[in-house]
Amino acid sequence: MPGIFPGVDPYIEAQGRWPDFHASFITYLRDALFDRLPQNYEAAIEEQFRLYESDDEPGLLARPDVAVLRAGKLRGEGGGVAVVERVEPVHVPIAAVEREDYRHTWIEIKTLPERSLVAVVELLSPTNKYGHGRNDYLRKRRSYLGQAVHLIELDFLLAGHRMPMGAPMPPGDCLAVVARAERRPDAEVYAWSIRRALPPIPIPLRAPDPDVRLELASVYATAYDRGRYARRLDYSASLALPLADPDQQWAADLIAAATKR
């Protein structure tokens, strides 16, 4: 079933469906790449597991975990009798630290038969854009940028921090960054609003092989349709995401028109 939105559906992010969508999108993206890649290339899904603690927890060492109760006074001046203070424990529960298992997948494009890494395609998740997970991803990103490897980053999320760049990014809700190894530090940035369909982008290969064209809109539509998001998402709920007021109203009007059909 077609989606309500012409491109990226912000309700997937707003209602916590991103891990499920990410897994589907990466799979269909790999399939779409195989349809375009020359015979001497492969596209493989790679994965990584992490255990993250919540970044919102207060510092556990800010206060002592026992209280000192004074039961007497010290008298020791001039040979007097000293009464030792009695310390009684107060039972206080240890603050719970939220932990979350996180599975991140991405695509690596390699040559055959030697399986030499040529390009990496990353679809960013909320964990890549906040706290400890962001720090981990930035280290991984720096490693890619230090190699003769093309890096393609897809950011369809409205919340969280953008990836650091050497100059301001063009305005847009969603971004695709194509950082070719031979042209860095410059990168090609494709930016668009949620009111637009996803654009096609180039996937660079190893010279002299030409780019392949990746139809992001087709991959997104397949992941949305096969994931049955049209019936799983609650479009009557408010859209709690950092969208400009005109775009919030546009989204509300779009949903109202769709529900009248």
N, C-alpha and C positions, 0 to 999 in steps of 0.2 A: 504494500500500500504506500503511495507517495506521501512524503512528509508535508506538514503544514508550511514549513519554512522553505524558501527557495534554495537555501544553502545549509549552513551549519545550524542545527537545532539547539538553542541554548538550554532547553529543558533537560537534555541529557546530562549536562554538567550540573545544573541547578538541583537535580533530584538524585545525585549520587550514582548515576548509571555509567560514569565514565570508565571504570575498570572493565566492565563488560563490553562496552562499545570499543574501547581501545584494542582488546583482544581480537574482536571481529574485524575491525578496520585493518589491522596489521596483516591478518591472514588474506583478506581480499586484495590488499595492496601488493602483497607478495605475488599473488596469482596474476594481477594486472601487469606487474613488471615482467613476469615470465612470458606473457603474451607478446611483449615488445622487445625483450633482450635478444641479442644475437646468440647463436648456438654456443659460443665459447664463453658465456657468462652464466652465473647462477645468482639467484636471490634467496638468501637463507634467513629464517627467523632465529634470532638469538635472544636469550633471556637471562635475567639476573634476579636474584631474590635478596631482599633486604628486610631487616627488622628495625622499624623506626619508633622512637618515643615521641609522644606528643610535645610539640614546641610550646604549648600553652600552659604547661604545668609550672607552678611557682617553684622557686628554688627551695630545695628541701633542707638546706643548711642555714636558712635565714634566722631560725629561732632554735633555742635549746629544746631537747625533747624530754627534759625533766624539770620540775620546779623545785626550788629550795624553800622549805617551810621552816621558819625560825621558831623553835619551841622554847628557847631560853635565851639568857644574856651572857655575854662574856664578862667575867669579873676577874681580872688578873693583875690589876695595878697594885703595887706594894705588897705582894705576897698573898693577895686574896684568892678565893676559890674560883676556878674557871668552870663554867657550865658549857659543855660541848653542844654546839648546834646539832639538832637532829634533822636529818635529811630524809624525807619520805617521798617515794616515787608517786607520780601522778600518771595514770594510764591514759595514753594518747594514741589513737590509731595512726599508723604510718600512712602518709598520703599515697594514694594509688597513682602509679605512672602508667598512662595509657600506652600500649604498644600495638603496633599494627604490622602484620606481615604484608609485604608489598612485592608484587611480581611485575617486573618491567620487561617489555619486549621491544625489539627494534629489528630493522632489516639491514643485512650486510650484503652488498653486491660484490662478487668476486669473479676473477677470471678462472677459466678451466683450461687444462686440468690442474694447474699448479695451485689454484685457490688463493690467489693473491688479492688482498683487500683493495677495492677500488673506490667504493662509496658506501656511506652509511646514511640510512633514512630513519630519523627519529620523529615519532609522534609524541609530543610532550603531554605529560599527565600532571594533575595537581601536585603530586609529590615532587616533581621536577621544579616546581615554581615556588616552593615554600621551604623554609627551615633547613634541617639536616639533609633532606632529600635533594634540595636545590644545590647545596654545597657539594654533595656527591656527584650530581650531574655536571656541575661546572668543572669539576676535576676531570671527569670523563671527556667533556667537551674540549678542554684544553689539550688533552692527549690526542684527540682526533686532529685538532687544528695544528698540532706540531708535527703531523705526518703528511706525506703526499697522498692524502685521501680526501675525496669530496665529501662534504657534510651537508645534508639536507634536513632542515628542521621544520616541522609542521606544528604550529601553535593555533589550535582551534578554541582555546579556552579564554574566557573573558576575565576571570579572576586570576590573581597571582602576579608575580613579577615577570616582566619580559626578560629574555636573555640579553646579557650585556653586549652592546655594539659600540663602535668607535664614533658614531654620529647618531643624531636622532632618527628614529624609525619613521617611515611615512605613516600617516593616520590610517587606522583600520582596526576592526575588532579581531580579525584573524590574520595570520601571517604565515608565509612560507619563505624560508631563507635557503638559498642555494649558494653555498660557499665552495666555489671551485678551488681545488688545490693550487692551480697555477695562477690564479688571480687574487689570492688573498694578499692583503687584508680586505680587499673589496669583496662584496657579496651581492647577489641579486636578491632583492626583497620584493615579494608579491604581497600586497596588503588589500584587504577588502572588508566590507561591512557585512553584518548578518543579513542585510537586505539583498545581497547578491549571491549568485551561485559560486561555487568553488571554481577557481580558474585552472586551466591546464598548466603544468610546470615542466621544465626540462630536467631530466636526470642525466648528468654528465657521466661519461664512461672514460676509459683509457684511450688517449690519442693513439692512432688517428680515427678511432671509432666515433661516429657522431652521437649527439645526445639522443635519448629516447624520450618521447612525449608521454607524460603521465596525466591521465584524465582524472583529476581529484574528484570531480563532481560525480563521475560514474562509480568510483570506489566508495565514496560516501553514501550514495544512494543505495548501493548494494548492501552495505553494512547496516544501514537504517532499516531497510525493508526486511532483510533476513533476520534481523534482531527483533522484529515486530514491535518497534518502539512506538508506533502510532497508537497501539492499544495498551502499551505498558506505562506510558507517561501520563501524568495528571495535568492536563492543560488548563484545568480550572484553578490551579494553584498560582500564587503570585510568583513572579520571576525575580528571585532575590540574587541578582548579579549586577556588577557595575556597568550598567548600560545607561546612556544618556536618556533623559526624559522623552524626547521625541521617538527614540527607538523602542522604549518601553511601551509607549502608546501605540506605535506601529505594530508591535508584537501582539498587544491586546486586541487591536482591531482585526489582525490577521486571524487570530484564534476565534474571535466572535463570528467572523464571516464563515470560517470553516465549520463551526458547529451548527450553523443554520442550514447547511446543505442537506 
